[in-house]
Amino acid sequence: MKQKLIRASVALVLVLAAGGVGYALGGGGAQAAPVSIPAETVSAPPAGAIRVVYSLDQKQNDKEIIALIDDAKSHIYFAMYEFTLKDIADALVAAKKRGVTVAGLVDAGESANSYDRPIIKELTDAGIPVETEKHADGSGIMHIKAIVTDSAYALGSYNWTGSATAENDEILEIGTDPTLRQTYENLLTKLLNAYRGTNAAASAAAPVSIGTIAYTDAPAHIGSFASVRGTLHDAYTAASGTVFLDFCASYKDCPFSGVIFAADAKKFGDLSRYAGQTVTLTGKISSYQGKAEIVLSDPSQLAPK
């Protein structure tokens, strides 16, 4: 019953924010003044509060996260897919130095990229344990973006990056409801325990590669870090902006492909220049719909020959 009341309350707040009290209640006649969810305050929320923040209103979601970190008294747990913001890393280190327990979970593939490594190194050098996801089948990513402290939580689409802070459309929910906060804490501690000992710092510093293999051999090495070589047939950009690097005339029958998500595609430029050339893709080989692939997020992962 309590969970239903909480959900109902959140839904009502969102409806009121979207359309105002009069519209939400379906009343006729004169409309009451619109009611909106509180704007960003860059401060820890009061007890029992829930705020929904849109990234581009103030372009300061990082400061909202830092406010929660600075207000933590006993512990902070986080899970973050992409983490490149030094100001948030600095706040976590400062929390650790004042005696707060801090622990985090990151994605194995992202943590191995050059732009995530300095952040992970800063955290681990300060004695903060940072684990990585390690799915048994070598597939899947750690795509959660959440932080939980002893008094609050924040989660949504917001990665801890500069582009997510100042360029992307992102949503961040910040709240202090005890039941929701404990639910998210239980989930994060469950994952931190499940992946304990994966050592993100060592993984990011020096991924162990099986070497260079032909693209036709990639399905036999799911879960391994490798350099996969083949002649690029085509670089196809889908309507979503995601780029697929195809090594066969028919992608449906091909055992391997490269994938660059829309958010990273502009870093690579026009990849059609590699069509017909031998290229090497480096990264973790994962499985998607029964086929091998490497997700590329940095141009250093793609090289001619």
Contacts in CASP RR format, 6 or more apart in sequence:
PFRMAT RR
TARGET T0000
AUTHOR 0000-0000-0000
METHOD contacts of the structure
MODEL  1
MKQKLIRASVALVLVLAAGGVGYALGGGGAQAAPVSIPAETVSAPPAGAI
RVVYSLDQKQNDKEIIALIDDAKSHIYFAMYEFTLKDIADALVAAKKRGV
TVAGLVDAGESANSYDRPIIKELTDAGIPVETEKHADGSGIMHIKAIVTD
SAYALGSYNWTGSATAENDEILEIGTDPTLRQTYENLLTKLLNAYRGTNA
AASAAAPVSIGTIAYTDAPAHIGSFASVRGTLHDAYTAASGTVFLDFCAS
YKDCPFSGVIFAADAKKFGDLSRYAGQTVTLTGKISSYQGKAEIVLSDPS
QLAPK
2 179 0 8 1.000
3 179 0 8 1.000
6 177 0 8 1.000
6 179 0 8 1.000
6 180 0 8 1.000
9 50 0 8 1.000
10 50 0 8 1.000
12 24 0 8 1.000
13 37 0 8 1.000
13 50 0 8 1.000
13 52 0 8 1.000
14 37 0 8 1.000
14 52 0 8 1.000
15 24 0 8 1.000
16 24 0 8 1.000
16 35 0 8 1.000
16 36 0 8 1.000
17 35 0 8 1.000
17 36 0 8 1.000
17 37 0 8 1.000
17 52 0 8 1.000
18 24 0 8 1.000
19 34 0 8 1.000
20 31 0 8 1.000
20 32 0 8 1.000
20 33 0 8 1.000
20 34 0 8 1.000
20 35 0 8 1.000
21 32 0 8 1.000
21 33 0 8 1.000
21 34 0 8 1.000
21 35 0 8 1.000
22 28 0 8 1.000
22 31 0 8 1.000
22 32 0 8 1.000
23 31 0 8 1.000
37 51 0 8 1.000
37 52 0 8 1.000
38 49 0 8 1.000
38 51 0 8 1.000
39 53 0 8 1.000
39 57 0 8 1.000
39 58 0 8 1.000
40 51 0 8 1.000
40 53 0 8 1.000
40 57 0 8 1.000
40 58 0 8 1.000
40 60 0 8 1.000
40 61 0 8 1.000
40 63 0 8 1.000
40 64 0 8 1.000
41 51 0 8 1.000
42 60 0 8 1.000
42 63 0 8 1.000
42 64 0 8 1.000
42 67 0 8 1.000
43 67 0 8 1.000
44 67 0 8 1.000
44 68 0 8 1.000
44 70 0 8 1.000
44 71 0 8 1.000
44 151 0 8 1.000
44 152 0 8 1.000
45 51 0 8 1.000
45 152 0 8 1.000
45 174 0 8 1.000
45 175 0 8 1.000
45 176 0 8 1.000
46 176 0 8 1.000
47 151 0 8 1.000
47 176 0 8 1.000
48 175 0 8 1.000
48 176 0 8 1.000
48 177 0 8 1.000
48 178 0 8 1.000
49 174 0 8 1.000
49 175 0 8 1.000
49 176 0 8 1.000
50 173 0 8 1.000
50 174 0 8 1.000
50 175 0 8 1.000
50 176 0 8 1.000
50 177 0 8 1.000
51 173 0 8 1.000
51 174 0 8 1.000
51 175 0 8 1.000
52 171 0 8 1.000
52 172 0 8 1.000
52 173 0 8 1.000
52 174 0 8 1.000
53 61 0 8 1.000
53 64 0 8 1.000
53 171 0 8 1.000
53 172 0 8 1.000
53 173 0 8 1.000
53 174 0 8 1.000
54 169 0 8 1.000
54 170 0 8 1.000
54 171 0 8 1.000
55 61 0 8 1.000
55 158 0 8 1.000
55 164 0 8 1.000
55 165 0 8 1.000
55 166 0 8 1.000
55 168 0 8 1.000
55 169 0 8 1.000
55 170 0 8 1.000
55 171 0 8 1.000
55 172 0 8 1.000
56 166 0 8 1.000
56 168 0 8 1.000
56 169 0 8 1.000
59 165 0 8 1.000
59 166 0 8 1.000
60 165 0 8 1.000
61 158 0 8 1.000
61 164 0 8 1.000
61 165 0 8 1.000
61 170 0 8 1.000
61 172 0 8 1.000
62 85 0 8 1.000
62 87 0 8 1.000
62 88 0 8 1.000
62 160 0 8 1.000
62 162 0 8 1.000
62 165 0 8 1.000
64 154 0 8 1.000
64 172 0 8 1.000
64 174 0 8 1.000
65 88 0 8 1.000
65 91 0 8 1.000
65 147 0 8 1.000
65 154 0 8 1.000
65 160 0 8 1.000
66 87 0 8 1.000
66 88 0 8 1.000
66 91 0 8 1.000
68 147 0 8 1.000
68 149 0 8 1.000
68 152 0 8 1.000
68 154 0 8 1.000
68 174 0 8 1.000
69 76 0 8 1.000
69 88 0 8 1.000
69 91 0 8 1.000
69 92 0 8 1.000
69 94 0 8 1.000
69 95 0 8 1.000
69 147 0 8 1.000
69 149 0 8 1.000
70 91 0 8 1.000
70 94 0 8 1.000
70 95 0 8 1.000
71 149 0 8 1.000
71 151 0 8 1.000
71 152 0 8 1.000
72 95 0 8 1.000
72 100 0 8 1.000
72 149 0 8 1.000
72 150 0 8 1.000
72 151 0 8 1.000
73 100 0 8 1.000
73 149 0 8 1.000
73 150 0 8 1.000
73 151 0 8 1.000
74 100 0 8 1.000
74 101 0 8 1.000
74 150 0 8 1.000
75 100 0 8 1.000
75 101 0 8 1.000
75 102 0 8 1.000
75 149 0 8 1.000
75 150 0 8 1.000
76 92 0 8 1.000
76 95 0 8 1.000
76 100 0 8 1.000
76 101 0 8 1.000
76 102 0 8 1.000
76 103 0 8 1.000
76 147 0 8 1.000
76 148 0 8 1.000
76 149 0 8 1.000
76 150 0 8 1.000
77 102 0 8 1.000
77 103 0 8 1.000
77 104 0 8 1.000
77 147 0 8 1.000
77 148 0 8 1.000
77 149 0 8 1.000
77 185 0 8 1.000
77 188 0 8 1.000
77 189 0 8 1.000
77 192 0 8 1.000
78 92 0 8 1.000
78 103 0 8 1.000
78 104 0 8 1.000
78 105 0 8 1.000
78 146 0 8 1.000
78 147 0 8 1.000
78 148 0 8 1.000
78 188 0 8 1.000
79 104 0 8 1.000
79 105 0 8 1.000
79 106 0 8 1.000
79 142 0 8 1.000
79 144 0 8 1.000
79 145 0 8 1.000
79 146 0 8 1.000
79 147 0 8 1.000
79 188 0 8 1.000
79 191 0 8 1.000
80 104 0 8 1.000
80 105 0 8 1.000
80 106 0 8 1.000
80 144 0 8 1.000
80 145 0 8 1.000
80 146 0 8 1.000
80 147 0 8 1.000
80 159 0 8 1.000
80 160 0 8 1.000
81 106 0 8 1.000
81 107 0 8 1.000
81 110 0 8 1.000
81 141 0 8 1.000
81 142 0 8 1.000
81 143 0 8 1.000
81 144 0 8 1.000
81 145 0 8 1.000
81 159 0 8 1.000
82 107 0 8 1.000
82 110 0 8 1.000
82 116 0 8 1.000
82 159 0 8 1.000
82 160 0 8 1.000
82 161 0 8 1.000
82 164 0 8 1.000
83 89 0 8 1.000
83 106 0 8 1.000
83 110 0 8 1.000
83 116 0 8 1.000
83 119 0 8 1.000
83 120 0 8 1.000
83 159 0 8 1.000
83 160 0 8 1.000
83 161 0 8 1.000
84 115 0 8 1.000
84 116 0 8 1.000
84 119 0 8 1.000
84 160 0 8 1.000
84 161 0 8 1.000
84 162 0 8 1.000
85 119 0 8 1.000
85 160 0 8 1.000
85 161 0 8 1.000
85 162 0 8 1.000
85 165 0 8 1.000
86 118 0 8 1.000
86 119 0 8 1.000
86 122 0 8 1.000
88 160 0 8 1.000
89 119 0 8 1.000
89 122 0 8 1.000
89 123 0 8 1.000
90 122 0 8 1.000
92 102 0 8 1.000
92 123 0 8 1.000
92 126 0 8 1.000
92 128 0 8 1.000
93 122 0 8 1.000
93 123 0 8 1.000
93 126 0 8 1.000
93 128 0 8 1.000
95 102 0 8 1.000
96 102 0 8 1.000
96 126 0 8 1.000
96 127 0 8 1.000
96 128 0 8 1.000
97 126 0 8 1.000
102 123 0 8 1.000
102 128 0 8 1.000
103 128 0 8 1.000
103 129 0 8 1.000
103 130 0 8 1.000
103 131 0 8 1.000
103 192 0 8 1.000
104 123 0 8 1.000
104 128 0 8 1.000
104 129 0 8 1.000
104 130 0 8 1.000
104 131 0 8 1.000
104 188 0 8 1.000
104 192 0 8 1.000
105 130 0 8 1.000
105 131 0 8 1.000
105 132 0 8 1.000
105 133 0 8 1.000
105 142 0 8 1.000
105 144 0 8 1.000
105 188 0 8 1.000
105 191 0 8 1.000
105 192 0 8 1.000
105 195 0 8 1.000
106 116 0 8 1.000
106 120 0 8 1.000
106 130 0 8 1.000
106 131 0 8 1.000
106 132 0 8 1.000
106 133 0 8 1.000
106 142 0 8 1.000
106 200 0 8 1.000
107 132 0 8 1.000
107 133 0 8 1.000
107 141 0 8 1.000
107 142 0 8 1.000
107 143 0 8 1.000
108 132 0 8 1.000
108 133 0 8 1.000
108 134 0 8 1.000
108 141 0 8 1.000
108 142 0 8 1.000
108 198 0 8 1.000
108 200 0 8 1.000
108 203 0 8 1.000
108 284 0 8 1.000
109 132 0 8 1.000
109 141 0 8 1.000
109 283 0 8 1.000
109 284 0 8 1.000
109 295 0 8 1.000
110 116 0 8 1.000
110 141 0 8 1.000
110 297 0 8 1.000
111 117 0 8 1.000
111 120 0 8 1.000
111 130 0 8 1.000
111 132 0 8 1.000
111 200 0 8 1.000
111 203 0 8 1.000
111 204 0 8 1.000
112 203 0 8 1.000
112 204 0 8 1.000
112 207 0 8 1.000
112 225 0 8 1.000
112 283 0 8 1.000
112 284 0 8 1.000
113 297 0 8 1.000
113 298 0 8 1.000
114 298 0 8 1.000
114 300 0 8 1.000
115 298 0 8 1.000
116 204 0 8 1.000
117 204 0 8 1.000
117 205 0 8 1.000
120 130 0 8 1.000
120 200 0 8 1.000
120 201 0 8 1.000
120 204 0 8 1.000
121 201 0 8 1.000
121 204 0 8 1.000
121 205 0 8 1.000
123 130 0 8 1.000
124 130 0 8 1.000
124 200 0 8 1.000
124 201 0 8 1.000
129 196 0 8 1.000
130 200 0 8 1.000
130 201 0 8 1.000
131 192 0 8 1.000
131 195 0 8 1.000
131 196 0 8 1.000
131 197 0 8 1.000
131 198 0 8 1.000
131 199 0 8 1.000
131 200 0 8 1.000
132 142 0 8 1.000
132 195 0 8 1.000
132 198 0 8 1.000
132 199 0 8 1.000
132 200 0 8 1.000
132 203 0 8 1.000
133 140 0 8 1.000
133 141 0 8 1.000
133 142 0 8 1.000
133 191 0 8 1.000
133 195 0 8 1.000
133 198 0 8 1.000
134 195 0 8 1.000
134 198 0 8 1.000
137 222 0 8 1.000
137 223 0 8 1.000
137 287 0 8 1.000
138 222 0 8 1.000
138 223 0 8 1.000
138 284 0 8 1.000
138 285 0 8 1.000
138 286 0 8 1.000
138 287 0 8 1.000
139 222 0 8 1.000
139 223 0 8 1.000
139 286 0 8 1.000
139 287 0 8 1.000
139 288 0 8 1.000
140 286 0 8 1.000
141 286 0 8 1.000
141 295 0 8 1.000
142 191 0 8 1.000
144 155 0 8 1.000
144 188 0 8 1.000
144 191 0 8 1.000
145 155 0 8 1.000
145 156 0 8 1.000
145 157 0 8 1.000
145 158 0 8 1.000
145 159 0 8 1.000
145 160 0 8 1.000
146 153 0 8 1.000
146 154 0 8 1.000
146 155 0 8 1.000
146 156 0 8 1.000
146 184 0 8 1.000
146 188 0 8 1.000
147 153 0 8 1.000
147 154 0 8 1.000
147 155 0 8 1.000
148 181 0 8 1.000
148 184 0 8 1.000
148 185 0 8 1.000
148 188 0 8 1.000
151 176 0 8 1.000
151 181 0 8 1.000
152 174 0 8 1.000
152 175 0 8 1.000
152 176 0 8 1.000
152 181 0 8 1.000
153 174 0 8 1.000
153 175 0 8 1.000
153 176 0 8 1.000
153 180 0 8 1.000
153 181 0 8 1.000
153 184 0 8 1.000
153 185 0 8 1.000
154 172 0 8 1.000
154 173 0 8 1.000
154 174 0 8 1.000
154 175 0 8 1.000
155 172 0 8 1.000
155 173 0 8 1.000
155 184 0 8 1.000
156 170 0 8 1.000
156 171 0 8 1.000
156 172 0 8 1.000
156 173 0 8 1.000
157 164 0 8 1.000
157 170 0 8 1.000
157 171 0 8 1.000
157 172 0 8 1.000
158 164 0 8 1.000
158 165 0 8 1.000
158 170 0 8 1.000
158 171 0 8 1.000
158 172 0 8 1.000
159 170 0 8 1.000
163 263 0 8 1.000
164 170 0 8 1.000
168 263 0 8 1.000
175 181 0 8 1.000
207 225 0 8 1.000
207 283 0 8 1.000
207 284 0 8 1.000
208 225 0 8 1.000
209 224 0 8 1.000
209 225 0 8 1.000
209 226 0 8 1.000
209 227 0 8 1.000
209 282 0 8 1.000
210 221 0 8 1.000
210 224 0 8 1.000
210 225 0 8 1.000
210 226 0 8 1.000
211 226 0 8 1.000
211 227 0 8 1.000
212 226 0 8 1.000
212 227 0 8 1.000
212 228 0 8 1.000
212 229 0 8 1.000
212 280 0 8 1.000
213 221 0 8 1.000
213 226 0 8 1.000
213 227 0 8 1.000
213 228 0 8 1.000
213 229 0 8 1.000
214 228 0 8 1.000
214 229 0 8 1.000
214 230 0 8 1.000
215 228 0 8 1.000
215 229 0 8 1.000
215 230 0 8 1.000
215 247 0 8 1.000
215 255 0 8 1.000
215 256 0 8 1.000
216 255 0 8 1.000
216 256 0 8 1.000
218 226 0 8 1.000
218 228 0 8 1.000
218 255 0 8 1.000
218 256 0 8 1.000
218 285 0 8 1.000
218 292 0 8 1.000
218 294 0 8 1.000
219 255 0 8 1.000
219 256 0 8 1.000
219 287 0 8 1.000
219 290 0 8 1.000
219 291 0 8 1.000
219 292 0 8 1.000
221 285 0 8 1.000
221 292 0 8 1.000
222 285 0 8 1.000
222 286 0 8 1.000
222 287 0 8 1.000
222 292 0 8 1.000
223 284 0 8 1.000
223 285 0 8 1.000
223 286 0 8 1.000
224 284 0 8 1.000
224 285 0 8 1.000
225 282 0 8 1.000
225 283 0 8 1.000
225 284 0 8 1.000
225 285 0 8 1.000
226 282 0 8 1.000
226 283 0 8 1.000
226 285 0 8 1.000
227 280 0 8 1.000
227 281 0 8 1.000
227 282 0 8 1.000
227 283 0 8 1.000
228 256 0 8 1.000
228 280 0 8 1.000
228 281 0 8 1.000
228 282 0 8 1.000
228 285 0 8 1.000
228 294 0 8 1.000
229 278 0 8 1.000
229 279 0 8 1.000
229 280 0 8 1.000
229 281 0 8 1.000
229 305 0 8 1.000
230 247 0 8 1.000
230 278 0 8 1.000
230 279 0 8 1.000
230 280 0 8 1.000
231 247 0 8 1.000
231 276 0 8 1.000
231 277 0 8 1.000
231 278 0 8 1.000
231 279 0 8 1.000
232 245 0 8 1.000
232 246 0 8 1.000
232 247 0 8 1.000
232 274 0 8 1.000
232 275 0 8 1.000
232 276 0 8 1.000
232 277 0 8 1.000
232 278 0 8 1.000
232 279 0 8 1.000
233 246 0 8 1.000
233 247 0 8 1.000
233 248 0 8 1.000
233 249 0 8 1.000
233 275 0 8 1.000
233 276 0 8 1.000
234 245 0 8 1.000
234 246 0 8 1.000
234 272 0 8 1.000
234 275 0 8 1.000
235 243 0 8 1.000
235 244 0 8 1.000
235 245 0 8 1.000
235 246 0 8 1.000
235 271 0 8 1.000
235 272 0 8 1.000
235 274 0 8 1.000
235 275 0 8 1.000
236 243 0 8 1.000
236 244 0 8 1.000
236 246 0 8 1.000
236 251 0 8 1.000
237 243 0 8 1.000
237 244 0 8 1.000
237 265 0 8 1.000
238 244 0 8 1.000
240 262 0 8 1.000
241 262 0 8 1.000
241 265 0 8 1.000
242 259 0 8 1.000
242 260 0 8 1.000
242 261 0 8 1.000
242 262 0 8 1.000
242 265 0 8 1.000
243 259 0 8 1.000
243 260 0 8 1.000
243 265 0 8 1.000
243 268 0 8 1.000
243 271 0 8 1.000
244 251 0 8 1.000
244 257 0 8 1.000
244 258 0 8 1.000
244 259 0 8 1.000
245 257 0 8 1.000
245 258 0 8 1.000
245 259 0 8 1.000
245 260 0 8 1.000
245 271 0 8 1.000
245 279 0 8 1.000
245 281 0 8 1.000
245 296 0 8 1.000
245 302 0 8 1.000
246 254 0 8 1.000
246 257 0 8 1.000
247 254 0 8 1.000
247 256 0 8 1.000
247 257 0 8 1.000
248 254 0 8 1.000
251 257 0 8 1.000
254 291 0 8 1.000
255 291 0 8 1.000
255 292 0 8 1.000
256 291 0 8 1.000
256 292 0 8 1.000
256 293 0 8 1.000
256 294 0 8 1.000
257 291 0 8 1.000
257 292 0 8 1.000
257 293 0 8 1.000
258 281 0 8 1.000
258 293 0 8 1.000
258 294 0 8 1.000
258 295 0 8 1.000
258 296 0 8 1.000
259 288 0 8 1.000
259 293 0 8 1.000
259 294 0 8 1.000
259 295 0 8 1.000
259 296 0 8 1.000
260 268 0 8 1.000
260 271 0 8 1.000
260 295 0 8 1.000
260 296 0 8 1.000
260 297 0 8 1.000
261 295 0 8 1.000
261 297 0 8 1.000
264 296 0 8 1.000
264 297 0 8 1.000
264 298 0 8 1.000
267 297 0 8 1.000
267 298 0 8 1.000
267 299 0 8 1.000
268 296 0 8 1.000
268 299 0 8 1.000
268 302 0 8 1.000
271 302 0 8 1.000
274 302 0 8 1.000
274 304 0 8 1.000
277 304 0 8 1.000
277 305 0 8 1.000
278 304 0 8 1.000
278 305 0 8 1.000
279 302 0 8 1.000
279 303 0 8 1.000
279 304 0 8 1.000
279 305 0 8 1.000
280 302 0 8 1.000
280 303 0 8 1.000
280 304 0 8 1.000
280 305 0 8 1.000
281 294 0 8 1.000
281 296 0 8 1.000
281 301 0 8 1.000
281 302 0 8 1.000
282 294 0 8 1.000
282 300 0 8 1.000
282 301 0 8 1.000
282 302 0 8 1.000
282 303 0 8 1.000
283 294 0 8 1.000
283 296 0 8 1.000
283 301 0 8 1.000
284 294 0 8 1.000
284 295 0 8 1.000
285 292 0 8 1.000
285 293 0 8 1.000
285 294 0 8 1.000
286 292 0 8 1.000
286 293 0 8 1.000
286 294 0 8 1.000
286 295 0 8 1.000
287 293 0 8 1.000
294 301 0 8 1.000
296 302 0 8 1.000
END
